[in-house]
Amino acid sequence: MNKLSKNQFEQAKTFLKSKARKLERALFELNLKMATRKMF
């Protein structure tokens, strides 16, 4: 799987926060929390 650059990630996050449905936003936030926990 390819990784996003920091800039690409920020653009995707901004898009999701402004355009995505509630379900996609919730899934994004959940996945972000889970990924952060796995990193430590």
N, C-alpha and C positions, 0 to 999 in steps of 0.2 A: 504494500500500500504506500502511495506517495504521501509525503508530509507537506503541510502548508507552511509557507513562510509566516512570520509574525504578522506582516502586513496583510497577507491573504486571510489569515485567521481573524484579524480584527474586522476586515471587510465583511467576512461571512457572518461574524457575530452581530455586527451592525445591521446587516440585512435581515437576519433572523429576528432580531428584536423589533424591527420596524415593519416587516412584511409578512412574517410567518404566522400561521394559525397558532392558537394557544397550545395545541397538542405538540407541534414541532418545537415551540419555545420550551415547553416543559421537558421534552425529551432531550433537547440540547443542554439545558441546565443540569438535568440528571446525569447525562453522560459526562459533562464537564466535571461535576462533583466526583463521580466514580473514577475518572481518569486522574484527578488530582490526588485522591486518596491512594491510588495504586502507585503513584510516583514516590511516595514516602514510606 
